[in-house]
Amino acid sequence: MLRWFKALMPREDRFFGLFDAHAATIVHGAGALRELLDGGPGVADACARIFAEENRADQFAREVMLAVRRTFITPFDRGDILDLIGLMDDSIDQMQKTAKAINLYEVETFEPQMRAMGDVIVQAAKLTQEAVGLLPAMQQNAGRLNGIAEEITRIEDHADTMYDEGLKALYLAHRGGNAMGYIVGAEIYDHLEKVVDRFEDVANRISGILIEHL
């Protein structure tokens, strides 16, 4: 009876617009992070842009949480909505943590594997944005959504390989005695890997939502 009643009630679909807006901040943040990893005099500006995008993302996340409390009929389960926006927010939060570490250690030059990880972060961010945009018609877009989740999983696997290769190269470059150079570089690699991990978390959550609605 309750399901029949809910089917007759109009749904509040503004959540999708907020998801889209948040996903746009993720893409912009990822682009700024990739530019940051080019190093040089543009590092400070790129960090500032990441911080600004993270602040905007927080605003959209708060709007989603407020809307969940105020909305009677949501497009899908309230818990799934909160989980999804929380995981999306984690991805740009991790970008901010990366930028903070780079600011703290005043790093202005980056290893090739770091830049390569930046490339896959941009790719994962764009795929996440595409997936979020498909959610309003998730049943019709089930095939593509599953495909995106698989692509992001492959990206995460590739990022793991780059992380391992980067750490090995870092060790070989600094084993002569520059321990601090290794420690700082390893921390940056760790942050970059975690950014990619957060995108996989988002993809997995979207896959779970899709399964529940097929």
C-alpha positions in Angstrom: 0.0 0.0 0.0 2.8 2.4 0.9 4.6 1.7 -2.3 1.5 2.4 -4.3 0.9 5.6 -2.5 4.5 6.8 -3.1 4.2 6.0 -6.8 1.3 8.4 -7.0 3.2 11.2 -5.2 5.4 13.7 -7.1 9.1 13.1 -6.5 11.5 15.8 -5.5 14.1 15.6 -8.3 16.3 18.6 -7.4 18.7 16.1 -5.9 19.9 15.3 -9.4 20.7 19.0 -10.1 22.7 19.1 -6.9 24.6 15.9 -7.8 25.4 17.4 -11.2 26.6 20.7 -9.6 28.8 18.7 -7.1 30.2 16.5 -9.9 31.2 19.7 -11.8 33.3 20.9 -8.8 35.0 17.4 -8.8 35.9 17.8 -12.5 37.2 21.3 -11.9 39.1 20.3 -8.9 40.7 17.3 -10.8 41.7 19.7 -13.6 43.4 22.0 -11.1 45.1 19.1 -9.4 46.5 18.0 -12.8 47.8 21.5 -13.5 49.3 21.6 -10.0 51.3 18.4 -10.8 53.0 20.3 -13.8 54.8 22.2 -11.0 56.5 25.5 -11.3 55.1 28.9 -10.5 51.5 27.8 -11.1 51.4 25.5 -8.0 50.0 28.1 -5.6 47.2 29.2 -7.9 46.2 25.6 -8.6 46.1 24.8 -4.9 43.9 27.9 -4.3 41.5 26.7 -7.1 41.3 23.2 -5.5 40.4 24.8 -2.1 37.8 27.0 -3.8 36.2 24.0 -5.5 36.2 22.0 -2.3 34.3 24.8 -0.6 31.7 24.9 -3.3 31.4 21.1 -3.2 30.7 21.3 0.6 27.9 23.8 -0.1 26.2 21.4 -2.5 26.7 18.5 -0.1 25.0 20.5 2.7 22.1 21.4 0.4 21.6 17.7 -0.4 21.6 16.8 3.3 19.1 19.6 4.1 16.9 18.5 1.2 16.9 14.9 2.4 15.5 16.1 5.8 12.8 18.3 4.2 11.7 16.2 1.3 8.8 13.7 1.6 9.4 11.7 -1.6 13.0 11.3 -2.8 14.0 9.9 -6.1 15.7 6.9 -4.4 16.4 5.8 -0.8 17.5 8.6 1.5 20.4 6.5 2.8 21.7 6.0 -0.7 21.4 9.7 -1.4 23.4 10.6 1.7 26.0 7.9 1.0 26.4 9.0 -2.6 26.9 12.7 -1.9 29.2 11.8 1.0 31.4 9.7 -1.2 31.5 12.3 -3.9 32.5 14.8 -1.3 35.2 12.5 -0.1 36.8 12.6 -3.5 37.3 16.3 -3.6 38.2 16.4 0.1 41.1 14.1 -0.8 42.1 16.4 -3.6 42.2 19.2 -1.0 44.3 17.1 1.3 46.8 16.5 -1.5 47.0 20.2 -2.2 47.5 20.9 1.5 50.4 18.5 1.7 52.0 20.0 -1.3 51.6 23.5 0.2 53.0 22.3 3.6 56.1 20.9 2.1 56.5 23.6 -0.5 56.8 21.1 -3.4 57.1 22.6 -6.8 58.5 19.7 -8.9 56.7 16.4 -9.4 57.6 12.9 -10.7 56.4 11.6 -14.1 54.3 9.0 -12.3 52.6 11.7 -10.2 51.6 13.5 -13.4 50.4 10.2 -14.9 48.2 9.6 -11.8 46.9 13.2 -12.2 45.8 12.2 -15.7 43.8 9.2 -14.5 42.3 11.3 -11.8 40.9 13.7 -14.4 39.6 10.7 -16.4 37.9 9.2 -13.3 36.4 12.6 -12.5 34.9 13.0 -15.9 33.5 9.4 -15.8 32.0 10.2 -12.4 30.3 13.3 -13.8 28.9 11.3 -16.7 27.6 8.6 -14.3 25.9 11.2 -12.1 24.2 12.7 -15.1 22.7 9.4 -16.1 21.1 8.8 -12.7 17.7 10.5 -13.5 17.0 7.7 -16.0 19.1 5.0 -14.4 17.1 2.0 -15.7 17.4 3.2 -19.3 21.1 3.9 -18.7 22.0 0.8 -16.8 24.3 -0.6 -19.4 26.4 2.6 -19.6 26.4 3.0 -15.8 27.8 -0.5 -15.4 30.3 0.2 -18.1 31.5 3.4 -16.3 31.9 1.5 -13.0 34.1 -1.1 -14.8 36.2 1.7 -16.4 36.7 3.4 -13.1 37.8 0.0 -11.5 40.3 -0.4 -14.3 41.6 3.1 -13.7 42.0 2.3 -10.0 44.0 -0.8 -10.9 46.2 1.1 -13.2 46.7 3.8 -10.6 47.8 1.2 -8.1 50.5 0.0 -10.6 51.7 3.6 -11.1 51.8 4.1 -7.4 54.0 1.1 -6.9 56.3 2.1 -9.8 56.5 5.6 -8.5 57.4 4.6 -5.0 60.2 2.3 -6.4 61.6 5.1 -8.6 61.4 7.4 -5.6 63.3 5.0 -3.5 66.0 4.5 -6.1 66.4 8.3 -6.5 66.7 9.0 -2.8 68.4 5.9 -1.4 71.7 7.8 -1.4 70.6 9.7 1.7 67.8 12.2 1.0 65.3 10.6 3.3 63.1 13.7 3.5 62.7 13.8 -0.3 61.5 10.2 -0.2 59.1 10.8 2.7 57.5 13.8 1.1 57.2 12.1 -2.3 55.7 9.0 -0.8 53.1 11.1 1.0 52.1 12.8 -2.2 51.8 9.4 -3.9 49.7 8.2 -1.1 47.3 11.1 -1.4 47.0 10.7 -5.1 46.2 7.0 -4.8 43.5 7.8 -2.3 41.9 10.3 -4.7 41.5 7.5 -7.2 40.2 5.1 -4.5 37.5 7.6 -3.6 36.3 7.6 -7.2 36.0 3.8 -7.1 34.0 4.1 -3.9 31.5 6.4 -5.8 31.3 4.0 -8.7 30.6 1.1 -6.4 27.9 3.1 -4.6 26.2 4.0 -7.9 26.4 0.3 -8.9 24.6 -0.6 -5.7 21.9 2.0 -6.2 21.4 0.7 -9.7 21.1 -2.9 -8.5 18.4 -1.8 -6.1 16.3 -0.1 -8.8 16.5 -2.7 -11.6 
